[in-house]
Amino acid sequence: MAKFKIIVGLGSCGIAAGAKKVYDKIKDLKENENLDLDLDITSCIGMCYKEPLVEVIDENGSYLYGEIDLKKATLIIENHFKQKLPLLENIVYSNKFKASENNFINQQVKIVLKNCGKINPENINDYEINDGYKAIKKIVENNTNREQIIKTIVESGLRGRGGGGFLTGLKWQFAFNEKAEQKYIICNADEGDPGAFMDRSVLEGDPHSVIEGMTIAAYAIGATKGYIYCRAEYPLAIKRLNIAINQAIEKGYLGENIFNKQGLNFDLKVKEGAGAFVCGEETALIASIEGKRGMPRKRPPFPAKSGLWGKPTNINNVETYANVAWIILNGSEAYAKYGTEKSKGTKVFALAGKVNRSGLVEVPMGMTLRDIIFKLGNGIKDGKRFKAVQLGGPSGGCIPEYLADTVVDYDSLKATGAIMGSGGLIVMDETNCMVDVAKYFLEFTCAESCGKCTFCRIGTKRMLEILERITNGEGKNDDLEKLENLSELIKSNSLCGLGQTAPNPVLTTIKYFRDEYEAHINHKKCPAKVCSNLLTYNIIPEKCTGCTICATKCPVKAIDGERKKIHVINQQICTKCGICFTKCKFNAIEFH
């Protein structure tokens, strides 16, 4: 093994940023110059805002380089490798000195993401070196019975990380209690909100952790077959999952009599989904695996009693299963020491929006939203004012700035009107219109409704029509009352979680930002200057030079004026497209 190692982050985010070209460049240099260095890959490191990322490990320590292009990749070889002179200005994290992004990593508690960005996800040996499959081995060597495994998961306090937050061990207990010759384990990797980025990153970066967690769950409830239901839009995740499954079979971690233990049998397959958001709901997901249209069914019976093909079935999401092996290996008390009284462990968030550091973060339950946004996210972009955070995906809720000290746990977030969801956390600033935000998320849930429930199918459409009217300047005095009434009807009469939570963005924005709705309806103004139909463009006489650029670029010829004389916008003709504002070189056009 060489004393010098280079690892390139080849998760989907890194590849999109150009990391594959960086990898190929370093590979060419290594081969053409016969360099004595190891070159390897990893997946998403979490620091997505600094992609492409390249880690260098030498005899002195490790150095993570950010925003690496082909030129900088060459410099890493020429300077760091050949001359032993690290490129200090490009190092974002290091275990040797205080780099710019050390706090981003050091303030996190990584259980689910402990291997992501550290191991080669296509090499099972890397997973084994990092305690991989030791949890299953511990179960076999200690002859741990099924009830004890379930008890450990219950005592850990692990709750389902997919949305509802049901106690995982209790869910397993229900499936265990059912007497059947065949039981199934399913991993829901099809959630369609921004948190799905987290699920995808875990599958791409540490697929064996999910496989091991599912195997433990299968043994605990008495299942012998399982499916990972993953949307086809995640080709890299699916590729690495299949590689990992084949490796696990070859090593004897999947199949019959795992670790030579009678009854520890597990056959696992990947089922590709078509990307329907409703298939994040467990009964719709089951229908899809069975070859039917993905639509929810009435419960009870719950899947633990009658699930896949009518057999007892346990369903958890990616993040939930990724916690399991760590809990078995380290004990329920070690896991439960993180978090709050009713929300134990850690939570992974896909931090996005108007924040300086966007990417994946894993924090202990009980951390405040403000600390996530300002300590990990490093605050709001361009010095803008923090306005709100949308939590829980398209059907989550919008939490205002004054509630940013809310702690991250299931009950505290639910009290605000938001939900934990699978981990989407979108930060908004003063330039976001909350009416437009509500409309944006409702457009998504309206389009993704399977149509089975009348209230969801038609009710969300009627709500969307009202929001469109409001943002177009055609709002009516009773629109807010209609939105609230429709929301309650949809929530109480929809069959699945999609309909039951779809009104959340509308209800929370009305609750916390009612003044913005009233400005749209009563004054025909958008305070955030987002809704184009409510904007008025004007030329500032003192700044206009009469250059005629705005007039020549206007698609409807709404701007009049001679060269070198002040121009005027004809408001009767103006379509409010904003082209004049973007083309003016003298900041002579304003809108309000």
Residue, then its C-alpha position, 0 to 999 in steps of 0.5 A: m500500500a502506498k503512503f499517499k492516497i487520494i479519494v474522490g467523492l463520486g456521489s451523484c452530487g459530486i459527479a454532477a459537479g464534475a468529480k468524474k472528470v477530476y477522478d479521470k484526470i488523476k487516474d491518467l496522471k497516476e498511470n502515465e507517470n507511474l506514480d506511487l499512490d493509491l486512488d480510490i472513490t467514495s460517495c457523498i461527503g455531505m459538503c455538497y456546497k464544496e463539490p467536487l471534493v478530493e481527500v488526500i491522506d499522506e503520512n502526516g494526516s488527511y486533507l479534504y480539498g474543495e471545489i476541485d477542477l482539472k487544474k487544481a487536480t493537477l496541482i494536487i499531484e504536482n505540489h502535494f504529492k511530489q513536493k509535499l506542499p499541500l494547497l492550503e488555500n483549497i483545503v476545507y477540512s483537515n485533522k491537522f489544522k483548523a480549516s474553514e469547514n471543520n466546524f461543519i463536520n465536527q458539530q455533527v454526530k454521525i451514526v447513519l452517515k458514519n461511513c458515507g464519504k469515508i469508504n468505497p461503497e463498492n468495496i465490501n472490505d471497506y465496510e467490514i473494516n469499519d465494523g461492517y456485519k459485526a452486529i449480525k455476528k454479535i447476534v449469532e455469537n451471543n445466540t441472541n433470540r428474536e425477542q431480545i433483538i426487538k427489545t433492544i430496538v424498543e429500548s433504544g427509542l428509535r422511531g421511524r425516520g420516514g415521516g410518522g415517527f412510529l416506534t420502530g421496535l414496536k412495529w417489529q413486535f407487531a410483525f413478530n407476533e403474527k404467525a405465518e409461514q412467510k413474512y417480508i421486510i421492505c425498505n422504503a427508498d422511494e420517498g419523494d421529498p428533499g429528504a429523498f436526497m438523504d436516502r439516495s446518498v446513504l444507498e450510494g455511500d453505505p449500502h451495506s448498512v441498510i442491508e445489514g439493518m434489514t437482515i437483522a430486522a428480518y431475523a427479528i420478525g421471522a422474515t426470510k425475504g425482502y425488497i428495497y423499493c427504490r425509484a428508478e431515477y436513482p441509477l447510481a444508488i440502484k447500481r451500488l445496491n446491486i453490487a453490495i447485495n451480490q458481494a454480501i451473497e458471496k461473503g455469506y451475509l445474505g442467503e441461507n444460514i448466515f454465519n452458520k446460524q439455523g433460521l437466519n435466512f434472508d433473500l434480498k432484491v431491489k425493486e425499481g419504482a416509477g417515482a410516484f410520490v404516493c408510493g412513499e405511503e406503505t400500502a401504495l408501495i406494497a401494491s406497486i411491488e405486487g405489480k398493481r397501480g400504486m394506490p393506498r388502501k384503507r387500514p386496518p389491516f396494517p402491513a404488519k398483519s397483512g402486507l405484501w401478498g397478504k403476508p405480515t410485512n415490516i416496512n421502514n425507510v433507509e435511515t431507519y434501517a441504517n441505524v439498526a446495526w449501530i444500535i445492536l453493536n453499541g447497545s440501546e443506552a449508547y443510542a438513547k443518550y442522544g436526543t430528547e425524552k421521546s425522540k432518541g438518536t440522531k436525524v439526517f437532514a438535507l439542508a438546502g435553500k437560501v443557506n451558505r452551506s447546503g448538503l447533508v447533516e446529521v445532528p442529535m435530536g434536540m438541536t435547535l433549528r437555529d443552530i442547524i441553520f446558523k452553525l452548520g449552515n453558516g447562516i443566510k446567503d448574501g447577508k439576507r434576513f432569515k425568514a422561515v424554514q420549510l420542514g418535512g418535504p412537500s407536505g411539511g410545514c413552514i416555520p417562521e424565524y421567531l420559532a427557530d429555537t424549536v428543537v428537532d424532535y417529533d413532538s416539538l415540530k408537530a406542535t408548530g404545524a410542521i413534520m419531521g418527514s424524511g429530512g428535507l429542510i429548506v431555508m428561506d429568506e426575505t426574498n421568498c413569498m410565502v404565498d408563492v411557497a405554499k402554491y409551489f408545494l401544493e402544485f407538487t402534491c396536487a400533481e402527485s395525488c393518486g386520485k383515489c380519494t375525492f377530497c385529495r383529488i379535487g380538494t387540493k385542486r380547488m386549493l391550488e386554484i385559490l392560491e393561483r388567484i391570490t398570486n395573480g392579484e385576483g384574491k377575494n376576501d373569503d379566500l383564506e376562510k375557504l383555504e382553511n376549511l378545505s384544508e381541514l376537510i382534506k386532512s380528515n377525509s384522505l386515506c393516506g399521508l399524502g392527502q392528510t398532510a398536503p394542506n400543511p404548507v398552506l395552513t402554516t403559511i396562513k398561520y404565521f404569514r397571514d399578513e402576506y396573504e392579506a397584502h396579496i388579497n387586499h392591496k394587490k401587492c407581493p411584499a417579497k416582490v415575487c408574484s409578477n402579476l402584482l409588480t409594477y415596473n418604473i423607470i427612475p428619471e434621475k438614473c435613466t441615461g436614455c441608452t434605449i436598451c430597455a426599449t429595444k429589449c422589451p418584447v411588447k414595445a411598452i417602453d417609449g423614449e428618444r435616445k439620451k432622453i428619459h424613458v417611460i413604461n406604458q403600464q397598460i401594455c407592460t406584461k411585467c416580464g422583468i426583462c427591462f430590469t435585468k437588461c438595464k446597466f444603470n439600475a434605472i428600473e425599479f419594481h414594487 
